[in-house]
Amino acid sequence: MSILVLGTVALDTIKTPYGFKKKVLGGSAAHFSMSARLFTGVDLVAAVGEDFPPDYVDFLRSKKINISSLIIEKGRTFHWQGEYSGDLNTAFTKKTELGVLSSFKPRVTPAQRKSKYLFLANVDPDIQKSLLELIHSPRLVAVDSMNYWIEHKRRALLKLLKRVDIYVANDQEARVLSGEVNLIKAARALRRLGPKMVLIKKGEHGVLFYGGNMKACLPAYPASRVIDPTGAGDTFAGGFMGYLAGKGRFSLAAIKKALACGTIAASFNIEGFGLEKTAVLTLKDFKDRLREFKGYVIF
């Protein structure tokens, strides 16, 4: 079973203590797809501009990602420029150019309208809503967001949360939207807004999952070197949702395995710039690290 992901396909300019990369392939949908593809088929919905390199289009296609709904519009591709320093936990945004994203209206094929698994990656809640309305009877819908939309499109985001199954947020976003400092209280408050399940990403401190009677938490994989954390959260979401879509089960056991899959996917992402590591990631390498991680957390 494939998964439909809406998000950004971007050109990222990134500076960390380990180097500088200009206009590498990035964006929430691209990072999500690189990990989700290990477990299921991926249909990508996004818009890029006329400046988007043809080699990047060929690359996405080579990874068996369905890009029939990747629209090439007149204008420039979404471009983000950021810098990391210190412990690399926080990105300092230097420049954001929305380009074609400012007028993006998602379009999907008739077959994609029947998608059962849907991930609404970080974009304007109104764009997320417009795609959701195109899909007939999805089985599982998850949505991601960010502080900018929480602050500037709060009403639209709250309406959207009433229509989804899983809300994905980092710890800062969860606290801002819920008004709670304690993350368990935050998860409970967020669940009352509509989603059946809440997934809170805590970066180097792991992940918390709350679904009423279903609760789980995992630490992060103990990485010895972080090169570039850009897209780690989207990569996590790809592993998590990709596993669930591939298995078609949502029991607590399946949720826990999906959390582990997301954790391991993100651990590869941070080891290189952009998609360097996840683009070449094989299922064998993934399973080897997952087995190692299992040994760390079982007691």
N, C-alpha and C positions, 0 to 999 in steps of 0.2 A: 504494500500500500504506500503510495507516495504522499508527500506533504507539500502544501502550498505555502510559500513564504513571501510576504510583502515587506519591503524595506528599502534600504539604499544600496546602490552600487556606486561607489565613490572613488575619487582619487585622493589619497591621503599623503600629506607631507608630515613626516614624523622625525623628531629629534629626541634621542635618549643619550645617556652617558656612553652608549655603545655605538653610536653612529647617527647618520643623517640620511634619510631616504626621501626622495622627492616624487610625488604623484604616483605612489604605488597603488595597486588595486586594493580597495578596502570597501567599507560600508557594512551596515548591519546585515543585509541579506546575503552578501558575499561571504562574510565570516560564518554566518549561520549555515549556509549551504555546504561549506567545506567540511564541517563535522557531521551534519545530518546525512550526507551522501554515503557515509560508511554503513548506515543502517537501513536506508530506504531511498526510494526515488525522490527527487526534489524538483519542484516547479517554482521558478523564481519570477516574481513580479516586481518590476522596478523601472526607472527611467534614467537614461544617460543622455549626454549631449553629443553634438557632432564631433567634439574633440576627444571622445572616448576612444582609446587605441583599439584598432581591430584585433591586435594580438590578444588583448584582454577578453574580447568576445570569443575568440577561438579557444582561449584557455578555459573559460567557463564551460564551453561546449565539450571540450576534451575531458572534463571531469564528469561527464554524463549528467549534467544539470540541464533541465529543460528550460531554455531561455526564449521560448516562443512568445512570452509576455514581457520580455525586456524591450522597452520602447526606446528608440533613438529619436530624440526631439531636437528641434532647432534651438540652439543655445549651448550653454556649457554644462558640463557634468558637475554634480555636487562635489565640492572640494573642502576638505577639512585640514587644517594645519595645527599641530599641537606639539607640545614639548613636555618631557618628563625629567624630573631630577630627584635626588634623594632616594627614597625607598621605592619610587616609581608607582606609588599607589594613586597619585592624582595627576591627571593631564591638565596642563595649562593651555587653553585654546588661544592660538595666536590669530587665526583667521577662519571664518566660515563663509563660504560662497554657496548659496542654495542652488543657483543656476536653474536648471529645468525642474528641480524639485518644487519650486515655488508655485508652479501651475500643473503639477502632476495629477492626472486622473487615471487610476489603474484600469487596465483592460485585461480580460482573461478570455481564454478559449471556451467554447461550449463544454468541452470535457472537463476543464478546470473548475467550472461552476459546480460540478458534482463532487469536488474534493471533500473528503471526510476529515482531514487533519489540516489545520490552518494555524500559522504563526504570524502574528502581526508585529513585526519588529519595529524598532523605534523610528517613527515618523509622526507627522501631525495626526492627532486623533480623528480629525475629519477625513483624512485620507484612509486611515484604518477602517473607519466606519463605512466608507464608500465601497471598499473591497468586500467587507463582511456582508453587505447587502447584495452582493453579486453571487454569493455562494448559497447553494440549496442544501439545507439540513446537514451542516457539518457535525461530525461526531465529537470532535475535541478542538476547542479554540483557545489559544493562549495569546496574551498581549504583553508587550514590553513598552516602556515609556521612558521619560527622563524629566529632570527637574524643570527644564524650560517649559514643557507642555503642562506640567503640574501647576506651574505659576501662571502661564499665559492662556492655557486652554483647559482649565480645571473642569468647567462645566461639561465640556465635550468628552473629556476623559471619564468623568464619573458616569455619564450616560452609557459610554462604551463598556465600562466595567460590569454593568448589569447584564450584559449580553455574552460574556465570555466565561470560560471554565477555569482558566488559570491566569493569574496576574503575576508577572515577573518584574521584580524591582531590585535595585541594590539597596543596601541598608540605609543610605542617606535618603533616597527617594521614598522608601517605606516610612521613615520617620516623618518626613515633610508632609506626605499625603495623609497619613493617619493622625498626626499630631501627638503620637506616642514616642517616648524615648526607648523604652524596653521593646525589644524586637518581637517577643511573644505577644505582648499587648498590641503591638503594631499589626502583626499578622491577623489577630482576631478582629481588629477594627477594619482592616482592609477587606477581610472576608465578608463582613457585614455590608460592604458596599456593593456586593453582588457576585464576585467570582467564587466558585466552589472551593478553589485551591489557591494558595498564595506561596510563591517561591521567592525567598529573599536571598540575594547573592551578597556574600560578605567578603569578597575578594580573597586575600591571603588567609582569612579566617574561616573559609568554607561556605556552606550554604545551609539555610533553614527552610524546611518545607512544612506548611500547615494546611491541613484540610479537614478541620473539625476533629473527628476521631482518628484521622490519619496524620501522624506527625513523624518527622524524620530530620536528622541533621547529619552532616558529614564535614570533616575537615577538608582543607585544600590539600592537593598533592604537594609533598615537601620539595619544592623546586630549589635547586642550588644556585640557579642563575636566571634572572629575568632580563630579557633583552628589550622587549616591547610588549606592554600589556594591552595595546590597542585591539579592540575586538574580542577580548577574552570573554566578556559576558555574553556576547552574541554566539561565540563558539560554544560556550557552555550550553546555551539554550538549544543550539543545533544538536548537540549530543543528547541532551535530555529529551527533546521532542522527537528527534529522529528515532531514538530507541523505542519510545512509546508508540509511534506510528508504525514502526516495523513489527512490533509485537501485537499491537491491537488490544493490549490489556492495561488496566489502570488500577490494579490491586496495590496494596502497600508494598508488597514485594517488588512489583514491577516499577513502582515509583522510586524505591530505593536504588534499584539497579540503574534506572535512568539518571538519577542524581550522580551516581558514580561515573556513568558514561560521560555526562556533562563535565564533571570534574577533571577527568582524564583528558578529554578533548581540549579543555582550556589550558591544561598543563603543557601541552605541545605548542599551543598558540603563542604563549609568552616566551618561548625559546628562540624566536626569530622575528624579524620585521614583517609586518603585514601578514600575508598568507604563506610565507616561506616554508614554515614547518607543516601546517595543516594541508597544504596543497599536495605534498608528497607523502602524507601519512597513509599507511596501509593498515588494514584491519589486523594483521598479525602484530605489527608494532603496538597498535592500540591495545590488543588483548594481553600482550606481554606486560605492559605497564599497569593495566587494570588488575592483573593477577598480583603484581607487586603491591599495588595500593590496597588490595583486599587483605593482604598480610599485615599491613600497617594498622588497619582499623578494626579487625576482628580480635576480640579478647575473650 
